[in-house]
Structures are given as C-alpha cells and as structure tokens.
C-alpha cells in the first residue's frame, strides 16, 4: 500500500505552522498533490503527497531564485 503525507504531515516535516501550509496551498506554492481523496464536486477534498515529494520541496522565501528550479 502506498502511504501519503497529509498537509499536517507536510507542515511538521518542514517545521511550519499548518496555517502556513494551507496558505501556500491556496496560493499555489506547494507541489501538486500526488493523491486526492474526495470527488471534484464535493466541498472538501483531502490532498496527499508522497514522502519524496515533501522532501524535495523547497520553501519559497524572499529572494528565492525560482527561475533556477529544475524541471
């Protein structure tokens, strides 16, 4: 079975407040989730990320050179 990390797990891994992760998700500053639970037409979906996705994510910061990110 594949295990995914929740938004709370994502926050804990990067030592961030869960509210910060919610804001980053809303602003599009998190990677696309690797899994989505819940139908598109429901009010609440839950997102999950593979551990390797969470580990690879770099927190955006002031002066971050986003043009240097590898694709």
HELIX and SHEET records of a PDB file:
HELIX    1   1 UNK A    7  UNK A   13  1                                   7    
HELIX    2   2 UNK A   18  UNK A   27  1                                  10    
HELIX    3   3 UNK A   51  UNK A   56  1                                   6    
HELIX    4   4 UNK A   66  UNK A   68  5                                   3    
SHEET    1   A 2 UNK A  35  UNK A  37  0                                        
SHEET    2   A 2 UNK A  46  UNK A  48 -1                                        
END                                                                             
